[in-house]
Amino acid sequence: MRTNFFKKTFAFTLYLALIFIFSRCVQNEITEKHYNVNNHMVNVHDQIKEIYIPEEDVLIGSVTRLYSSDKYLIIVDHKSDMEQVLLFDKQTYKYLTSTAFRGQGPGEIANIGHIGIDEKNRKIFVSDHGKQKIFGYDLDSIFQNPNYMPFVKANMNKVQFPDNYQYINDTLCYARIIVPEGVSKFNELAAKWNMQTGEIKPMNYSHPKVGKRRITLDVSIEDNLYAEAFHNRDLITVLDLDGNLKLNIYGNNWGSREENELQHYGNVVLCKNRIIASYSGGDRLTDEYFPTKLVVFDWKGNHLKTLGINYRISDMCYDKDHNRIIMSLDDEIQFAYLDLNGLLD
């Protein structure tokens, strides 16, 4: 009887152990993905279409950031001495109007940062890191009144503040928070940020092997997904909107000796059941730091293809209405787009 008891106990324990091992294997398969950026390469250089903006319409400096909002392409000109926020028709790329004069006076922007987009209410929010405020602009008023004065949407905390964010509503934004560390050092924190109260709630998951974080992010409310790609590590992390881990996607430079010397991802966007990120892999202290490729993954983190852009990408945004990636380039052309139809399969 005792022998049979021990046999049954041993068999049951072994059964539980096998279930545990199998569940860990399945979990690792789900949350850990590895890929080589040079696999499944498709050259799309000839499919890049230039966005020509005549100089007689508007002059645009060499440092720009792009945003897609409703019917508009918004270009932030960080080098402009006058209007810093430029609006274009998103279908024709025709110049429409400008706002956000540079300066210290009322209604002027001293040190422009991120642009938040409230498509539902046709408003944009402009961060001013000089005045430590976020100013609100009503798009319809900008077009009707050239002397339109923005309103103060929020005050920014001087210690921890949002450097980049995806606006959902006044009480929920998904943000990259700047966190000072010592006199001249800082780190970046992924968090939920309440624009009304200033409350910051860090996301539940942060990769345990990454200390110094330099990230870019995107959010899809419809798909309950948050993605962050690292500039300084060969890593993309995908979470649900509560901050729980779904995927870690590791590139071929992850854990290598030279990983910290390289620039990895530039931007990441979530679109049509795909994760698209601009990728460099070049020396971060030279011009090789600019991304020249777009890597495409499905929702499960499988690497589908690498699109060879072969232009130096300084910034990009996704135009969901026309299914395009719009790019700002540090190259022979300044702005361009890539139609994604047929490229995401």
FENZI-V491589 format. One record per residue. N is the residue number from 1. RES is the residue in one small letter. SS is DSSP state (~ for helix, > for strand, _ for the rest). D_CENTER is the distance of its C-alpha to the mean C-alpha in whole Angstrom. Layout:
n=N res=RES ss=SS d_center=D_CENTER
n=N res=RES ss=SS d_center=D_CENTER
//
This chain:
n=1 res=m ss=_ d_center=65
n=2 res=r ss=~ d_center=63
n=3 res=t ss=~ d_center=62
n=4 res=n ss=~ d_center=60
n=5 res=f ss=~ d_center=58
n=6 res=f ss=~ d_center=57
n=7 res=k ss=~ d_center=56
n=8 res=k ss=~ d_center=54
n=9 res=t ss=~ d_center=52
n=10 res=f ss=~ d_center=51
n=11 res=a ss=~ d_center=50
n=12 res=f ss=~ d_center=48
n=13 res=t ss=~ d_center=47
n=14 res=l ss=~ d_center=46
n=15 res=y ss=~ d_center=44
n=16 res=l ss=~ d_center=42
n=17 res=a ss=~ d_center=41
n=18 res=l ss=~ d_center=40
n=19 res=i ss=~ d_center=38
n=20 res=f ss=~ d_center=36
n=21 res=i ss=~ d_center=36
n=22 res=f ss=~ d_center=35
n=23 res=s ss=~ d_center=32
n=24 res=r ss=~ d_center=31
n=25 res=c ss=~ d_center=30
n=26 res=v ss=~ d_center=29
n=27 res=q ss=~ d_center=26
n=28 res=n ss=~ d_center=25
n=29 res=e ss=~ d_center=25
n=30 res=i ss=~ d_center=23
n=31 res=t ss=~ d_center=20
n=32 res=e ss=> d_center=21
n=33 res=k ss=> d_center=20
n=34 res=h ss=> d_center=21
n=35 res=y ss=_ d_center=20
n=36 res=n ss=_ d_center=21
n=37 res=v ss=_ d_center=19
n=38 res=n ss=_ d_center=22
n=39 res=n ss=_ d_center=23
n=40 res=h ss=_ d_center=23
n=41 res=m ss=> d_center=23
n=42 res=v ss=> d_center=23
n=43 res=n ss=> d_center=23
n=44 res=v ss=_ d_center=22
n=45 res=h ss=~ d_center=23
n=46 res=d ss=~ d_center=25
n=47 res=q ss=~ d_center=23
n=48 res=i ss=_ d_center=21
n=49 res=k ss=> d_center=22
n=50 res=e ss=> d_center=23
n=51 res=i ss=_ d_center=22
n=52 res=y ss=_ d_center=25
n=53 res=i ss=_ d_center=25
n=54 res=p ss=_ d_center=29
n=55 res=e ss=_ d_center=29
n=56 res=e ss=_ d_center=32
n=57 res=d ss=_ d_center=29
n=58 res=v ss=_ d_center=27
n=59 res=l ss=_ d_center=26
n=60 res=i ss=_ d_center=23
n=61 res=g ss=_ d_center=22
n=62 res=s ss=_ d_center=20
n=63 res=v ss=_ d_center=17
n=64 res=t ss=> d_center=15
n=65 res=r ss=> d_center=12
n=66 res=l ss=> d_center=11
n=67 res=y ss=> d_center=11
n=68 res=s ss=> d_center=13
n=69 res=s ss=> d_center=15
n=70 res=d ss=_ d_center=18
n=71 res=k ss=_ d_center=20
n=72 res=y ss=> d_center=19
n=73 res=l ss=> d_center=17
n=74 res=i ss=> d_center=16
n=75 res=i ss=> d_center=16
n=76 res=v ss=> d_center=16
n=77 res=d ss=> d_center=19
n=78 res=h ss=_ d_center=18
n=79 res=k ss=_ d_center=22
n=80 res=s ss=_ d_center=24
n=81 res=d ss=_ d_center=27
n=82 res=m ss=_ d_center=27
n=83 res=e ss=> d_center=25
n=84 res=q ss=> d_center=21
n=85 res=v ss=> d_center=19
n=86 res=l ss=> d_center=21
n=87 res=l ss=> d_center=21
n=88 res=f ss=> d_center=21
n=89 res=d ss=> d_center=23
n=90 res=k ss=_ d_center=20
n=91 res=q ss=_ d_center=23
n=92 res=t ss=_ d_center=25
n=93 res=y ss=_ d_center=23
n=94 res=k ss=_ d_center=26
n=95 res=y ss=> d_center=25
n=96 res=l ss=> d_center=26
n=97 res=t ss=> d_center=26
n=98 res=s ss=> d_center=24
n=99 res=t ss=> d_center=24
n=100 res=a ss=> d_center=23
n=101 res=f ss=> d_center=26
n=102 res=r ss=> d_center=26
n=103 res=g ss=_ d_center=28
n=104 res=q ss=_ d_center=29
n=105 res=g ss=_ d_center=31
n=106 res=p ss=_ d_center=31
n=107 res=g ss=_ d_center=28
n=108 res=e ss=_ d_center=27
n=109 res=i ss=> d_center=23
n=110 res=a ss=_ d_center=24
n=111 res=n ss=_ d_center=21
n=112 res=i ss=> d_center=18
n=113 res=g ss=> d_center=15
n=114 res=h ss=> d_center=12
n=115 res=i ss=> d_center=13
n=116 res=g ss=> d_center=13
n=117 res=i ss=> d_center=14
n=118 res=d ss=> d_center=17
n=119 res=e ss=_ d_center=18
n=120 res=k ss=_ d_center=21
n=121 res=n ss=_ d_center=23
n=122 res=r ss=_ d_center=21
n=123 res=k ss=> d_center=20
n=124 res=i ss=> d_center=18
n=125 res=f ss=> d_center=17
n=126 res=v ss=> d_center=17
n=127 res=s ss=> d_center=17
n=128 res=d ss=> d_center=20
n=129 res=h ss=_ d_center=20
n=130 res=g ss=_ d_center=23
n=131 res=k ss=_ d_center=25
n=132 res=q ss=_ d_center=22
n=133 res=k ss=> d_center=22
n=134 res=i ss=> d_center=20
n=135 res=f ss=> d_center=22
n=136 res=g ss=> d_center=22
n=137 res=y ss=> d_center=23
n=138 res=d ss=> d_center=24
n=139 res=l ss=~ d_center=23
n=140 res=d ss=~ d_center=27
n=141 res=s ss=~ d_center=29
n=142 res=i ss=~ d_center=27
n=143 res=f ss=~ d_center=28
n=144 res=q ss=~ d_center=32
n=145 res=n ss=_ d_center=32
n=146 res=p ss=_ d_center=31
n=147 res=n ss=_ d_center=32
n=148 res=y ss=_ d_center=30
n=149 res=m ss=_ d_center=29
n=150 res=p ss=_ d_center=26
n=151 res=f ss=> d_center=26
n=152 res=v ss=> d_center=25
n=153 res=k ss=> d_center=23
n=154 res=a ss=> d_center=22
n=155 res=n ss=> d_center=23
n=156 res=m ss=_ d_center=21
n=157 res=n ss=_ d_center=22
n=158 res=k ss=_ d_center=23
n=159 res=v ss=_ d_center=23
n=160 res=q ss=> d_center=19
n=161 res=f ss=> d_center=17
n=162 res=p ss=> d_center=13
n=163 res=d ss=> d_center=12
n=164 res=n ss=> d_center=8
n=165 res=y ss=> d_center=9
n=166 res=q ss=> d_center=9
n=167 res=y ss=> d_center=13
n=168 res=i ss=> d_center=15
n=169 res=n ss=> d_center=18
n=170 res=d ss=_ d_center=20
n=171 res=t ss=_ d_center=20
n=172 res=l ss=> d_center=17
n=173 res=c ss=> d_center=13
n=174 res=y ss=> d_center=11
n=175 res=a ss=> d_center=10
n=176 res=r ss=> d_center=9
n=177 res=i ss=> d_center=13
n=178 res=i ss=> d_center=15
n=179 res=v ss=> d_center=18
n=180 res=p ss=> d_center=21
n=181 res=e ss=> d_center=23
n=182 res=g ss=_ d_center=26
n=183 res=v ss=_ d_center=27
n=184 res=s ss=_ d_center=25
n=185 res=k ss=> d_center=22
n=186 res=f ss=> d_center=19
n=187 res=n ss=> d_center=17
n=188 res=e ss=> d_center=13
n=189 res=l ss=> d_center=14
n=190 res=a ss=> d_center=11
n=191 res=a ss=> d_center=14
n=192 res=k ss=> d_center=15
n=193 res=w ss=> d_center=16
n=194 res=n ss=_ d_center=19
n=195 res=m ss=_ d_center=19
n=196 res=q ss=_ d_center=23
n=197 res=t ss=_ d_center=24
n=198 res=g ss=_ d_center=21
n=199 res=e ss=_ d_center=21
n=200 res=i ss=> d_center=19
n=201 res=k ss=> d_center=19
n=202 res=p ss=> d_center=17
n=203 res=m ss=_ d_center=16
n=204 res=n ss=_ d_center=19
n=205 res=y ss=_ d_center=17
n=206 res=s ss=_ d_center=16
n=207 res=h ss=_ d_center=17
n=208 res=p ss=_ d_center=21
n=209 res=k ss=_ d_center=21
n=210 res=v ss=_ d_center=18
n=211 res=g ss=_ d_center=19
n=212 res=k ss=_ d_center=17
n=213 res=r ss=_ d_center=14
n=214 res=r ss=_ d_center=11
n=215 res=i ss=> d_center=8
n=216 res=t ss=> d_center=4
n=217 res=l ss=> d_center=3
n=218 res=d ss=> d_center=4
n=219 res=v ss=> d_center=8
n=220 res=s ss=> d_center=11
n=221 res=i ss=_ d_center=14
n=222 res=e ss=_ d_center=17
n=223 res=d ss=_ d_center=16
n=224 res=n ss=_ d_center=16
n=225 res=l ss=> d_center=13
n=226 res=y ss=> d_center=10
n=227 res=a ss=> d_center=8
n=228 res=e ss=> d_center=7
n=229 res=a ss=> d_center=7
n=230 res=f ss=> d_center=10
n=231 res=h ss=_ d_center=11
n=232 res=n ss=_ d_center=14
n=233 res=r ss=_ d_center=15
n=234 res=d ss=_ d_center=15
n=235 res=l ss=> d_center=13
n=236 res=i ss=> d_center=11
n=237 res=t ss=> d_center=12
n=238 res=v ss=> d_center=12
n=239 res=l ss=> d_center=14
n=240 res=d ss=_ d_center=15
n=241 res=l ss=_ d_center=15
n=242 res=d ss=_ d_center=18
n=243 res=g ss=_ d_center=16
n=244 res=n ss=_ d_center=18
n=245 res=l ss=> d_center=17
n=246 res=k ss=> d_center=17
n=247 res=l ss=> d_center=16
n=248 res=n ss=> d_center=16
n=249 res=i ss=> d_center=16
n=250 res=y ss=> d_center=17
n=251 res=g ss=_ d_center=18
n=252 res=n ss=_ d_center=21
n=253 res=n ss=_ d_center=20
n=254 res=w ss=_ d_center=20
n=255 res=g ss=_ d_center=23
n=256 res=s ss=_ d_center=24
n=257 res=r ss=_ d_center=26
n=258 res=e ss=_ d_center=24
n=259 res=e ss=~ d_center=21
n=260 res=n ss=~ d_center=20
n=261 res=e ss=~ d_center=21
n=262 res=l ss=> d_center=19
n=263 res=q ss=> d_center=15
n=264 res=h ss=> d_center=13
n=265 res=y ss=> d_center=10
n=266 res=g ss=> d_center=8
n=267 res=n ss=> d_center=5
n=268 res=v ss=> d_center=4
n=269 res=v ss=> d_center=6
n=270 res=l ss=> d_center=9
n=271 res=c ss=> d_center=12
n=272 res=k ss=_ d_center=16
n=273 res=n ss=_ d_center=16
n=274 res=r ss=> d_center=14
n=275 res=i ss=> d_center=11
n=276 res=i ss=> d_center=10
n=277 res=a ss=> d_center=8
n=278 res=s ss=> d_center=10
n=279 res=y ss=> d_center=12
n=280 res=s ss=> d_center=15
n=281 res=g ss=> d_center=17
n=282 res=g ss=> d_center=19
n=283 res=d ss=> d_center=21
n=284 res=r ss=_ d_center=19
n=285 res=l ss=_ d_center=22
n=286 res=t ss=_ d_center=22
n=287 res=d ss=~ d_center=21
n=288 res=e ss=~ d_center=20
n=289 res=y ss=~ d_center=17
n=290 res=f ss=_ d_center=15
n=291 res=p ss=> d_center=14
n=292 res=t ss=> d_center=16
n=293 res=k ss=> d_center=15
n=294 res=l ss=> d_center=13
n=295 res=v ss=> d_center=14
n=296 res=v ss=> d_center=14
n=297 res=f ss=> d_center=15
n=298 res=d ss=> d_center=17
n=299 res=w ss=_ d_center=16
n=300 res=k ss=_ d_center=19
n=301 res=g ss=_ d_center=17
n=302 res=n ss=_ d_center=19
n=303 res=h ss=> d_center=18
n=304 res=l ss=> d_center=20
n=305 res=k ss=> d_center=19
n=306 res=t ss=> d_center=18
n=307 res=l ss=> d_center=18
n=308 res=g ss=> d_center=20
n=309 res=i ss=> d_center=18
n=310 res=n ss=> d_center=21
n=311 res=y ss=> d_center=19
n=312 res=r ss=> d_center=17
n=313 res=i ss=> d_center=14
n=314 res=s ss=> d_center=13
n=315 res=d ss=> d_center=10
n=316 res=m ss=> d_center=9
n=317 res=c ss=> d_center=9
n=318 res=y ss=> d_center=10
n=319 res=d ss=> d_center=14
n=320 res=k ss=_ d_center=15
n=321 res=d ss=_ d_center=18
n=322 res=h ss=_ d_center=19
n=323 res=n ss=_ d_center=17
n=324 res=r ss=> d_center=16
n=325 res=i ss=> d_center=13
n=326 res=i ss=> d_center=14
n=327 res=m ss=> d_center=13
n=328 res=s ss=> d_center=14
n=329 res=l ss=> d_center=17
n=330 res=d ss=_ d_center=19
n=331 res=d ss=_ d_center=22
n=332 res=e ss=_ d_center=25
n=333 res=i ss=_ d_center=23
n=334 res=q ss=_ d_center=20
n=335 res=f ss=> d_center=19
n=336 res=a ss=> d_center=18
n=337 res=y ss=> d_center=17
n=338 res=l ss=> d_center=18
n=339 res=d ss=> d_center=19
n=340 res=l ss=_ d_center=18
n=341 res=n ss=_ d_center=21
n=342 res=g ss=_ d_center=23
n=343 res=l ss=_ d_center=20
n=344 res=l ss=_ d_center=19
n=345 res=d ss=_ d_center=22
//
